[in-house]
């Protein structure tokens, strides 16, 4: 668990999976919501998606939702609540990180940017297991993250 905590810190997991709150010194992690992902009650960014998806990237003030050429992606809830990874098996977590598959299901859609799945190619199974053990030990937070939204230009 301690090794997993260390790896989560080194990997910058809080950078995307912990909502930010604004302070006089700028955004800081809201540790009351540690690793709970994009807040369920926060609406999608109010932007011209067609323009953003064709030109670049935008992100919410919590730094937990991103709009880009791939559509809208939301940081996942990594806490051991049922709305996060509470019902996951270690093998599913390994599949999610190794193969970049949503919820660790082999037939699922890919995990979307900005999740750096390619960075996990050299991470050992023991390291992924340590991360999983740590995530299973933290405070569960009930937060059902919105579903990924494909690009507006994607074929229907």
SULSULFEN-V285929 format. One record per residue. N is the residue number from 0. RES is the residue in one small letter. SS is DSSP state (H for helix, E for strand, L for the rest). NEAR is the number of other ideal C-beta (glycine too) atoms within 8 Angstrom. D_CENTER is the distance of its C-alpha to the mean C-alpha in whole Angstrom. Layout:
# SULSULFEN-V285929
n->[N N]
res->[RES RES]
ss->[SS SS]
near->[NEAR NEAR]
d_center->[D_CENTER D_CENTER]
This chain:
# SULSULFEN-V285929
n->[0 1 2 3 4 5 6 7 8 9 10 11 12 13 14 15 16 17 18 19 20 21 22 23 24 25 26 27 28 29 30 31 32 33 34 35 36 37 38 39 40 41 42 43 44 45 46 47 48 49 50 51 52 53 54 55 56 57 58 59 60 61 62 63 64 65 66 67 68 69 70 71 72 73 74 75 76 77 78 79 80 81 82 83 84 85 86 87 88 89 90 91 92 93 94 95 96 97 98 99 100 101 102 103 104 105 106 107 108 109 110 111 112 113 114 115 116 117 118 119 120 121 122 123 124 125 126 127 128 129 130 131 132 133 134 135 136 137 138 139 140 141 142 143 144 145 146 147 148 149 150 151 152 153 154 155]
res->[x x x x x x x x x x x x x x x x x x x x x x x x x x x x x x x x x x x x x x x x x x x x x x x x x x x x x x x x x x x x x x x x x x x x x x x x x x x x x x x x x x x x x x x x x x x x x x x x x x x x x x x x x x x x x x x x x x x x x x x x x x x x x x x x x x x x x x x x x x x x x x x x x x x x x x x x x x x x]
ss->[L H H H H H H H H H H L H H H H H L L E E E E L L E E E E L H H H L L L L L L L L L L L L L L L H H H H H H H L L E E L L L L L E E E E L L E E E E L L L L L L L L L L L L L L L H H H H H H H H H H L E H H H L L L L L E L L L L L L H H H H L L L L H H H H H H H H H H H H H L L L L L L L L L L L E L L L L L L L]
near->[8 6 9 15 9 8 12 13 9 6 8 7 11 11 7 11 13 14 13 12 8 6 7 2 4 5 8 8 9 10 6 4 10 13 15 14 15 13 11 9 3 9 4 7 10 4 8 5 10 8 8 13 13 7 5 5 7 9 8 10 6 10 10 14 15 11 13 12 5 8 13 11 13 12 10 8 15 11 16 10 11 6 11 16 12 10 4 10 6 8 7 11 15 13 12 13 11 9 7 9 14 10 8 13 9 6 4 9 5 8 8 8 7 6 9 6 9 5 8 10 6 4 8 5 6 6 10 14 11 12 13 14 10 15 15 8 8 10 5 9 13 7 14 7 12 9 5 10 7 6 9 7 6 7 2 2]
d_center->[20 21 20 17 16 18 16 13 15 16 12 11 8 9 10 6 5 9 11 14 17 20 23 26 25 21 18 17 14 15 16 17 13 12 8 9 6 8 11 13 16 15 17 15 17 20 21 23 21 23 24 21 20 23 23 20 17 16 13 14 15 12 10 7 9 11 14 15 18 15 15 12 8 6 3 3 6 7 11 14 15 15 13 10 11 15 17 15 18 17 18 15 13 15 15 11 11 15 15 12 12 10 11 13 16 18 19 16 14 13 9 9 9 8 7 10 11 15 14 14 18 20 18 20 20 21 18 15 18 18 14 14 17 16 13 16 18 16 17 15 14 15 12 12 9 11 12 11 14 16 18 21 24 22 25 25]
